[in-house]
Amino acid sequence: MADLLVHGVNDKLVQTLKKRAGANGCSAEAEHWAILAAPLMKPPRRKLAELLASIPDKGLD
């Protein structure tokens, strides 16, 4: 597993991360990982054109 180092993080942001981690009962590192993973591990959103194209053609209304 790779390491990720983030430079220049605002002190207020770090304190907020630590508070959030404490509220969730985990370490700041675990909370940081969860915050990063949540949006990155979701399947990509489909474009409206793709959704419309996937609707089966049922003939005339």
C-alpha positions in Angstrom: 0.0 0.0 0.0 1.3 3.4 -0.9 1.7 6.4 1.4 0.2 9.8 0.7 1.7 13.0 2.2 -0.2 16.2 2.0 1.7 19.5 2.5 0.4 22.9 3.6 -2.8 21.8 5.2 -4.6 24.5 7.1 -4.4 24.1 10.9 -8.2 24.6 11.2 -8.8 21.8 8.6 -6.5 19.5 10.6 -8.4 20.2 13.8 -11.7 19.7 12.1 -10.5 16.4 10.7 -9.4 15.3 14.2 -12.7 16.3 15.8 -14.6 14.4 13.0 -12.4 11.3 13.6 -13.1 11.4 17.3 -16.8 11.7 16.7 -16.6 8.7 14.5 -14.5 6.7 16.9 -11.5 6.4 14.6 -8.0 7.9 14.1 -7.4 11.0 12.0 -5.7 8.7 9.4 -8.7 6.4 9.1 -11.0 9.4 8.8 -8.8 10.9 6.1 -8.8 7.6 4.2 -12.6 7.4 4.4 -13.0 10.9 3.2 -10.7 10.3 0.2 -12.2 6.9 -0.6 -15.9 7.8 -0.5 -16.1 9.7 -3.7 -13.2 8.0 -5.5 -14.5 4.4 -5.1 -18.1 5.2 -6.3 -18.9 4.0 -9.8 -18.7 7.0 -12.3 -21.8 8.9 -12.9 -23.5 8.3 -16.2 -24.2 11.2 -18.5 -27.8 12.2 -19.2 -27.3 11.2 -22.9 -26.3 7.7 -21.9 -29.3 7.3 -19.6 -31.7 8.5 -22.2 -30.1 6.2 -24.8 -30.5 3.2 -22.5 -34.3 3.7 -22.3 -35.9 0.9 -24.5 -37.9 2.1 -27.5 -41.5 1.1 -26.9 -43.0 2.6 -30.0 -45.3 5.6 -30.3 -47.0 7.1 -27.2 
